[in-house]
Amino acid sequence: PDSGDDECCTTISTFDWSVSATRLAIQTSRADFAKGAPAGASLALRAGPLNGALTDVYACGSGDEIPVAPFDVDGDRIAFIRGSCRDARDIVVRNLVSGANDATVPAAAGFEYVDVALAGRYAAFLRRATGANQQGDATVIVRDLVLGTNVTTAPSNGNFDVQADGKLVTVSSTPGANGCARSVGWYAPGNPTRRTLPLCPDARPRIAGDRCCAPPSRRGR
């Protein structure tokens, strides 16, 4: 191709990270296009100690686009949605010290996992129906990784977080107070009761130590 042709080639690169007091994980992706058509892609997730070398959790390349997949670091463990490198879209929790997988949550037929959060013995993951079955809010599920059981299931618009004792905070499309188009609620493990919080967020809430915060909507809606 003519190097002077402005429409010849395009490269899109992305960068994401998650960190704990001891570990850092970085995901990088690159997608190349020629005349608007995919011309190669690569994706890598690397993790390791804050003061040491990062090693591959996964890395792959393809002649087509590769979708990125969320991940989260807590302590010496990383949770990630395995699937960006053409594996089954399950959730893996890996110990970064031993390299062993502490837990795996298999994919469910007709659904895919699209986000994950890790805190202590709990992992929260966002699940939505695939294809034409996608309607309304997705579902966020909190799983006790020690017992291997789900303890909370709640609707979510994709913004959620979990703390180390399993409490979940999530945003849903249910209208809130004062004209807010969405609402925020929290759930205790094993208790389906939704407790509403007086927040109107534009983005993902955070919860730790029984305290919750969320970026407020600039429009108040």
C-alpha positions in Angstrom: 0.0 0.0 0.0 1.0 3.6 -0.6 2.5 4.9 2.6 1.0 8.3 1.7 -2.5 6.9 1.7 -4.2 8.2 4.8 -6.8 5.5 4.6 -4.2 2.7 4.3 -3.7 1.5 7.8 -4.9 2.0 11.4 -3.8 0.6 14.7 -5.8 0.7 17.9 -4.1 -0.1 21.1 -5.6 -0.4 24.6 -4.2 -0.7 28.1 -5.8 -1.7 31.4 -4.5 -2.5 34.8 -5.4 -3.8 38.3 -3.3 -3.7 41.4 -3.3 -4.9 45.0 -0.8 -4.3 47.9 1.5 -7.0 46.5 0.6 -7.6 42.8 0.1 -5.8 39.5 -1.6 -7.0 36.4 -1.5 -5.3 33.0 -3.5 -6.1 29.9 -2.4 -4.8 26.5 -4.2 -5.2 23.2 -3.5 -4.2 19.6 -5.7 -4.4 16.6 -4.4 -3.6 13.1 -6.6 -2.6 10.1 -5.9 -2.1 6.4 -8.5 -0.3 4.3 -10.9 -0.9 7.2 -10.5 -4.6 7.3 -8.8 -6.5 10.2 -5.2 -7.2 9.5 -4.0 -8.8 12.7 -4.4 -8.5 16.4 -2.7 -9.4 19.7 -3.7 -9.6 23.3 -1.7 -10.2 26.5 -2.4 -10.3 30.2 0.7 -10.2 32.4 0.9 -10.2 36.2 3.5 -10.3 38.9 5.0 -8.7 42.1 5.0 -4.9 42.3 8.8 -4.9 42.4 9.5 -7.8 40.0 9.0 -9.0 36.5 5.5 -9.6 35.1 4.8 -13.0 33.4 2.1 -14.0 31.0 -1.3 -15.1 32.3 -2.2 -15.5 28.7 -1.0 -14.1 25.3 -2.2 -14.7 21.8 -2.4 -13.3 18.3 -4.8 -13.6 15.5 -5.5 -12.5 12.0 -8.9 -11.2 13.2 -10.0 -9.0 16.1 -9.6 -10.4 19.6 -12.0 -9.1 22.2 -10.5 -8.0 25.5 -11.8 -9.6 28.7 -12.0 -8.1 32.2 -9.8 -9.1 35.2 -9.3 -8.1 38.8 -6.4 -8.5 41.3 -6.9 -9.1 45.1 -4.0 -9.9 47.3 -1.9 -12.6 45.6 -4.7 -13.8 43.3 -6.1 -12.7 39.9 -9.5 -13.4 38.5 -10.0 -13.3 34.8 -12.5 -14.2 32.2 -10.8 -16.8 30.0 -12.0 -16.5 26.5 -10.1 -13.7 24.8 -7.7 -16.3 23.4 -10.4 -18.5 22.0 -10.8 -20.6 25.1 -14.2 -21.4 26.6 -15.5 -18.2 28.3 -15.2 -19.4 31.9 -13.9 -17.6 35.0 -10.5 -18.5 36.5 -9.1 -17.5 39.9 -5.4 -18.1 39.9 -2.8 -17.9 42.7 0.0 -15.8 41.4 2.5 -17.2 43.9 2.0 -20.9 43.2 0.6 -20.5 39.7 -2.2 -22.9 40.5 -5.9 -22.2 39.8 -7.8 -21.8 43.0 -11.2 -21.9 41.4 -12.9 -22.2 38.0 -16.5 -21.1 37.2 -17.6 -22.8 34.0 -19.6 -21.0 31.4 -23.3 -21.6 31.3 -25.1 -22.6 28.1 -26.8 -19.6 26.5 -24.8 -17.1 28.7 -21.5 -15.4 28.7 -19.4 -13.7 31.5 -18.5 -10.1 30.7 -17.0 -8.7 34.0 -15.5 -9.9 37.2 -14.5 -8.6 40.7 -12.5 -10.4 43.3 -12.4 -9.8 47.1 -11.2 -12.2 49.7 -13.0 -15.6 49.4 -15.7 -14.1 47.1 -15.9 -13.4 43.4 -18.6 -11.4 41.7 -19.2 -11.9 38.0 -21.6 -10.3 35.5 -23.5 -12.8 33.3 -25.7 -11.9 30.3 -27.6 -13.9 27.8 -26.0 -14.3 24.4 -27.3 -13.3 21.0 -31.0 -12.4 20.6 -31.7 -13.2 24.2 -30.1 -10.0 25.5 -32.8 -7.9 27.1 -32.8 -5.5 30.0 -30.3 -5.7 32.8 -27.7 -8.5 33.1 -27.2 -10.6 36.2 -24.4 -10.2 38.7 -23.7 -13.3 40.8 -21.5 -13.5 44.0 -19.8 -16.9 44.5 -18.1 -18.2 47.7 -14.9 -19.6 46.3 -14.2 -21.7 49.4 -17.6 -23.5 49.4 -18.1 -23.3 45.7 -21.6 -22.0 46.0 -23.4 -18.9 44.7 -24.6 -16.7 47.6 -26.2 -13.7 45.8 -27.9 -13.1 42.4 -29.1 -9.6 41.5 -29.9 -7.5 38.4 -27.2 -5.1 37.2 -26.7 -2.7 34.4 -23.0 -3.7 34.4 -21.7 -1.6 37.3 -21.0 -3.5 40.5 -18.4 -4.3 43.1 -17.9 -6.8 46.0 -16.1 -6.6 49.3 -14.1 -9.2 51.2 -17.1 -10.4 53.3 -19.2 -11.0 50.2 -21.4 -7.9 50.3 -22.4 -6.7 46.8 -23.2 -3.3 45.6 -24.7 -2.9 42.1 -26.5 -0.4 39.9 -29.7 -1.4 38.2 -31.9 0.2 35.6 -34.7 0.6 38.2 -35.4 4.3 38.5 -34.2 5.9 41.7 -35.2 8.9 43.8 -35.2 12.5 42.6 -35.5 11.6 38.9 -32.4 9.4 38.7 -32.8 7.0 35.8 -31.0 4.2 37.8 -30.6 3.1 41.4 -27.9 1.6 43.6 -28.5 -1.2 46.1 -26.4 -3.5 48.2 -26.9 -7.2 49.2 -25.6 -9.3 52.1 -24.4 -12.9 51.2 -27.3 -15.3 51.3 -29.9 -12.5 51.7 -32.0 -11.5 48.7 -33.1 -8.3 50.2 -32.0 -5.2 48.3 -31.1 -2.2 50.3 -31.2 1.0 48.4 -28.5 3.6 48.7 -29.1 7.3 48.1 -26.8 7.5 45.1 -27.2 8.4 41.4 -24.0 7.2 39.7 -22.7 7.5 36.2 -20.1 4.7 36.6 -19.1 1.7 38.7 -19.5 2.0 42.5 -16.9 0.8 44.9 -17.4 -0.9 48.3 -14.8 -1.7 51.0 -15.1 -1.8 54.8 -18.9 -1.4 54.6 -18.4 2.0 52.9 -19.6 2.6 49.3 -18.8 5.4 46.9 -19.8 6.1 43.3 -19.1 8.9 40.8 -22.3 11.1 40.8 -24.2 11.7 37.6 -23.4 15.2 36.2 -26.9 15.4 34.9 -28.6 14.3 38.1 -30.3 11.5 36.1 
